[in-house]
């Protein structure tokens, strides 16, 4: 520990000439003295009621989409296995036709997955925009109440007096102004519907 402190002291001494060589920075005439507040954004997004509501609704829609995707994947695997089993009994033309149909089904599935992801992200962003707006407004109110003119995120501050931390106050203001937030139902656009697997073709004698 003592060795580390000595290293810090030496580094500060080495940096001192460069610091003194620079022209002193002065605040513009009439500029107010900084009154700093600190905000933990991660804690707000974790504990605010509206943020919790968005996460809960998002989890539901995410699970619904995952179920849809898993069902379609299972159907594709079943079709692929059926084609493999029929490989020896189908003519080359019929096998090629089934392979093309299967490839088309895979491509359609990928498009549906992308459309579902985009729909989810659009709804999530819309819901979180409301939460962020509420956070900004609550931060503004808390800053005005404390006369703060500089607000810093907790992650960018190494040391500070806990009296400067406005996080709990901001969460309380948010919960009062926006106790919940609606997650718009995702609308999947331009997504091809699943096509039934190709019918089994018997080899002609």
C-alpha positions, 0 to 999 in steps of 0.5 A: 500500500505504501509503495503504491502511494509513493508511485502515485505521489511520484506520478503527480510530481512528474505531471506537475510541471506540465500542469503549471505550464498550461494557462489557467482555465477561468470560468466566463464572467458571470458563470454560476458556480457548479452545483453538482448532482449525481444520478445512477441511471442503472439503478433507476432502470432497475428499480423504477416501476415503469421500467419494471413494467416494461421488462415484464411485458417484454419478457412475455412477448419475447417468450411468445416469439421464442415459442413461435420460432421453436415450433417452426424450427421443429417443423423444419427439422421434421421435414428435413428428416423426412426428406433424408428418409425418402432419399433412397425412394425418390427420383433425382427430380423429386428429391431436387424439388423437395430440396428446393422447397425445403430451402425456400421454407428455411429462407421464409423462416429466417425472414419471419424471425427477422420480422419478429425481432424488428417488431419486438425492438420497435415496441421495446424502444417505444416503451423505453422512450416513455421511461427515459422521458419520465427519467429526464423530467424527474431529473430536471425536477430534482435538480431544480429542487436542489439548485443543481446545475450539473448532473453527472452519471454515477458511472463517470464519477469516482468519488462523491459525497452521498448527499449529491446522489439524487437517484432515490429522489428521481425514482420516487418522482418517476413512480409518482408521475409514471407508475407503469408504461405500456409496451405496444403489442409488436406488429410483425410486418411483411413476414411470409407465413409458414408453408406446409411441407411438400407432399411425399412423392412415391417413386414411379415404377 
